[in-house]
Amino acid sequence: MKLQTKKPRIARHKPTVTFAPAEKKRLTGRRLQDRRLKVWTKDGHCAMCGRFTLFPNGFELDHRIPLHQGGEDVEENCQILCNGPDGCHDKKTRMDGGYKPRRY
């Protein structure tokens, strides 16, 4: 019996995640904080559960269409989601990544 090496199997693997081109980097720093304030000022409630969030640490700025699925890093694609261990942001992030909860 002939053993296969890892190299041919790795070469057949196709990555499922595509990355944004280098010119489309995420917003950071002061510009990101300005966007957070603008989106929160329009409506400070969580987009999923409707709970009011506190500025600046009571929420996460989330992309409605995730960047890895082709969403743009613009203000119109952003929403407020509550954070914390059972927050809506964690739930949405898991669902966007393909997590399926167990059914007991």
CORJOCOR-V849427 format. One line per field, one symbol per residue. ss: DSSP state (H for helix, E for strand, C for the rest). phi: phi as a letter, one per 30 degrees, with the letter a starting at -180 (. if undefined). burial: I if it has 16 or more other C-alpha atoms within 10 Angstrom, else O. Layout:
# CORJOCOR-V849427
ss = ???
phi = ???
burial = ???
This chain:
# CORJOCOR-V849427
ss = CCCCCHHHHHHHCCCCCCCCCCCCCCCCHHHHHHHHHHHHHHCCECCCCCCECCCCCCEEEEECCCHHHCCCCCHHHEEEEECCCCCHHHHHHHHHCCCCCCCC
phi = .cddddeddddddcdccccdeedcdddbiddddddeddddddadcddcciddccccccabdcdeceddcjdccbddccbcbdckdcdddddddddddjdcddcc
burial = OOOOOOOOOOOOOOOOOOOOOOOOOOOOOOOOOOIIOOIIOOOIIIIOOOOIIOOOOOIIIIIOOIOOOOOIIOOOOIIIIIIOOOIIIIOIOOOOOOOOOOOO
